[in-house]
Amino acid sequence: MVMNKRCIYCKIEIPQESVIDFCSRCGIGVWGEKMFNAIVKNMEEARSKGDLVSTNIGDNSREHNSS
């Protein structure tokens, strides 16, 4: 069963491949546009380097590591 990824603030559905656990509307509302863009950029760079660990509860990657 695939769980939909949702914004931690407003619960709207967000893309499964998103590097952040919140929607852009909430992210900009919380941190402002400039800081939000910096967060997304840094998270995307971390993912491309393999340094990003997924913490979203809906993430099923734990199932792959349970052997």
C-alpha positions in Angstrom: 0.0 0.0 0.0 1.4 3.4 -1.1 0.8 6.2 1.4 0.3 9.7 -0.1 2.9 12.2 1.0 1.2 15.2 2.8 2.2 18.6 4.0 3.0 18.5 7.7 1.2 21.8 8.2 -2.0 21.8 6.1 -2.2 18.1 5.1 -2.6 18.9 1.3 -1.1 16.2 -0.9 2.4 16.9 -2.1 4.5 15.1 -4.8 6.1 11.9 -3.4 9.5 12.9 -4.8 9.5 16.2 -2.9 12.6 16.7 -0.7 10.6 18.6 1.9 7.6 17.4 3.9 5.5 20.6 3.4 3.9 22.4 0.5 5.4 25.6 -1.0 2.5 27.7 0.3 3.1 26.7 3.9 6.9 26.7 3.5 6.8 30.3 2.2 4.3 31.3 4.9 6.6 29.9 7.6 10.1 30.9 6.4 9.5 33.5 3.7 10.2 33.0 0.0 14.0 33.6 0.1 14.6 31.1 3.0 12.1 28.6 1.6 14.0 28.6 -1.7 17.3 28.2 0.1 16.0 25.2 2.1 14.6 23.5 -1.0 17.9 24.1 -2.9 20.0 22.7 -0.1 17.8 19.7 0.4 17.8 18.9 -3.4 21.6 19.2 -3.4 21.8 16.8 -0.3 19.6 14.3 -2.1 21.7 14.4 -5.2 24.8 13.7 -3.1 23.1 10.9 -1.3 23.2 12.7 2.0 19.4 13.1 2.5 17.6 10.7 4.8 13.9 10.5 4.4 11.9 11.0 7.6 8.4 11.2 6.2 6.1 8.8 8.1 4.5 7.8 4.8 7.8 6.8 3.4 8.0 3.0 2.9 11.8 2.8 2.5 12.0 1.0 5.9 10.3 -1.9 4.3 13.2 -2.3 1.9 15.8 -2.3 4.7 14.1 -4.8 7.0 15.8 -7.9 5.6 
